[in-house]
Amino acid sequence: MRWNELRSLATIIGGILILFSAQQCAPSSKVQTGLENLIVNYNHKIAFKRIGIVTNHTGVNIKGTQIWKLLKDLPNVDVAAVFSPEHGLFGEAAAGEKVTYSESDEELPPLYSLYGPTRKPTKEMLDGIDLLLYDIQDIGARFYTYISTMGLIMEAAAESGIPCLILDRPNPLTGKLFTGPILDLEVSSFVGLYPIPSVYGLTPGELALMIADQSWIEAVPSIEVVPLTGWSRDMWYDETGLPWVPPSPNIPNLETAIVYPGTVLIEATNVSEGRGTDHPFRWIGAPWIDSNELSDAMNIKGLPGVTFSPIEFTPHSIPGAAPDPKNNTQTCNGVEIILTNRNIFSPVTVGIQLLHSIALLYPQKLEIKEAGLNRLFGSDRLSKSLGNSDAVNQLVVEIKKESDHFRESAKQYHLYKN
């Protein structure tokens, strides 16, 4: 993508963010991000240093101003480079779409993609940098690749003898939701590098401390977290007073982020997970599904905090979000996932039961990419259990025990109170 196009994107996104700030936020929000805390209380940490910033379109202050612009305007701070993760610096690329930057621009520091030829900064990219900052809004799900990038930049920093400063941001799903299986490292990949549950209940800063302490990366840097202020573990994102900035093209709102850790499993099948519509991960269907049959099968389970409504939809190509969605231009029948109580909703259980119901109802139609499902789920246990209701129900019990155990072990890394 050319720089003039990126500038246009930046202008559009900046305007949207400012509009969100004006509409959704009081002059001061309940929660102050690590970025704003850095500028107000910790700017001595970056004074007289050449800084590398790992960020994207979510690395903004309450007014929607990007981190590199904020820090570049500070006295005695030299922003030497910017590094972007999957989806690009402006959130301009679809999931899995490689991003490269080849032109320079006077409005931006040197820019490197960490989702192109390399996913880890090279020594050449880090040459002359004194401090590496990480500031990206995550959603608290293991398969979201921003946390993989965080671990890799920490590793690269250690190898180059550079300290890391993690600017913390809220976990949108609260700091109390832990659910899903622990990743088996036999199926580790960029969509799952650490032995954590699907929903891990930590902020990026807390997870960074755990990654370092547990030696889940090959080399561990000097690491420090600039904390949030005003955040407590029971806060959903919409209770923070911060504007919602879609962290990736197919997570347009908080409700999608809540459902996503379960319905992401549908990605490993020939069923549409709603990409190519304005309800990704909340509309699930295929041309061969009977909407009423599937919705009845799901509603009869009585899963807490959710209902399932029959729906018909047609995915279409959306550049930058879903350039080639499954069942493109085909009418799909399926279910809409409707949250009724997010505090008792279990996304991973819903995802398992939904995939199980489709497997039972349409065994001749459903196609599963086992390697992909194993990577997303974190092991081969789900792919081996799908055709057996007793085995699936037992699996749900097992993974609850796993996530409960992780919840206890992760407490030592908590930076914030309940």
SULTA-V408538 format. One record per backbone hydrogen bond with DSSP energy under -0.5 kcal/mol. CO is the residue of the C=O (numbers start at 0). NH is the residue of the N-H. If there is no record, write none. Layout:
CO_NH + CO_NH
This chain:
1_5 + 2_6 + 3_7 + 4_8 + 5_9 + 6_10 + 7_11 + 8_12 + 9_13 + 10_14 + 11_15 + 12_16 + 13_17 + 14_18 + 15_19 + 16_20 + 17_21 + 18_22 + 19_23 + 20_24 + 30_32 + 31_228 + 32_36 + 33_37 + 34_38 + 35_39 + 36_40 + 36_41 + 37_41 + 41_44 + 42_45 + 42_46 + 45_48 + 48_50 + 48_77 + 49_129 + 49_130 + 50_79 + 50_80 + 51_53 + 51_132 + 52_54 + 52_82 + 53_134 + 55_58 + 57_59 + 58_66 + 60_63 + 64_60 + 65_68 + 65_69 + 66_70 + 67_71 + 68_72 + 70_73 + 73_76 + 75_47 + 75_48 + 76_78 + 77_50 + 77_79 + 79_109 + 80_52 + 81_111 + 82_54 + 83_113 + 84_87 + 86_91 + 86_92 + 87_90 + 93_96 + 104_107 + 109_81 + 111_83 + 114_98 + 117_115 + 121_125 + 122_126 + 123_126 + 125_128 + 129_162 + 130_51 + 130_132 + 131_164 + 132_53 + 133_166 + 134_55 + 135_137 + 139_199 + 140_143 + 142_144 + 143_146 + 144_148 + 145_149 + 146_150 + 147_151 + 148_152 + 149_153 + 150_154 + 151_155 + 152_156 + 153_157 + 154_158 + 155_159 + 156_161 + 157_160 + 162_131 + 163_223 + 164_133 + 164_166 + 165_167 + 165_225 + 167_33 + 168_203 + 169_171 + 170_173 + 171_236 + 175_177 + 176_200 + 178_198 + 182_184 + 183_186 + 184_187 + 188_191 + 191_188 + 193_195 + 195_182 + 197_141 + 198_178 + 202_206 + 203_207 + 204_208 + 205_209 + 206_210 + 207_211 + 208_212 + 209_213 + 210_215 + 211_214 + 218_220 + 220_222 + 221_163 + 223_165 + 224_226 + 225_167 + 228_31 + 231_234 + 232_174 + 235_238 + 236_239 + 236_241 + 239_29 + 239_30 + 242_244 + 243_245 + 247_250 + 252_256 + 253_257 + 254_258 + 255_259 + 256_260 + 258_261 + 258_262 + 259_263 + 261_264 + 262_265 + 263_266 + 264_267 + 265_268 + 267_368 + 271_284 + 272_280 + 273_276 + 275_315 + 278_281 + 278_282 + 281_283 + 281_336 + 283_334 + 284_271 + 285_288 + 285_332 + 288_290 + 289_293 + 290_294 + 291_295 + 292_296 + 293_297 + 294_298 + 295_299 + 297_300 + 297_302 + 298_301 + 302_305 + 303_345 + 304_339 + 304_340 + 306_337 + 308_335 + 310_333 + 312_331 + 314_328 + 317_320 + 317_321 + 320_94 + 321_317 + 321_324 + 324_327 + 326_329 + 329_314 + 331_312 + 332_285 + 333_310 + 334_283 + 335_308 + 335_337 + 336_338 + 337_306 + 340_343 + 340_344 + 344_346 + 345_349 + 346_350 + 347_351 + 348_352 + 349_353 + 350_354 + 351_355 + 352_356 + 353_357 + 354_358 + 355_359 + 356_360 + 357_361 + 361_364 + 361_365 + 366_269 + 367_369 + 368_372 + 369_373 + 370_374 + 371_375 + 372_376 + 373_377 + 373_378 + 377_183 + 379_383 + 380_384 + 381_384 + 381_385 + 384_387 + 386_388 + 387_391 + 388_392 + 389_393 + 390_394 + 391_395 + 392_396 + 393_397 + 394_398 + 395_399 + 396_400 + 397_401 + 398_402 + 399_403 + 400_404 + 401_405 + 402_406 + 403_407 + 404_408 + 405_409 + 406_410 + 407_410 + 408_411 + 409_412 + 410_413 + 416_232
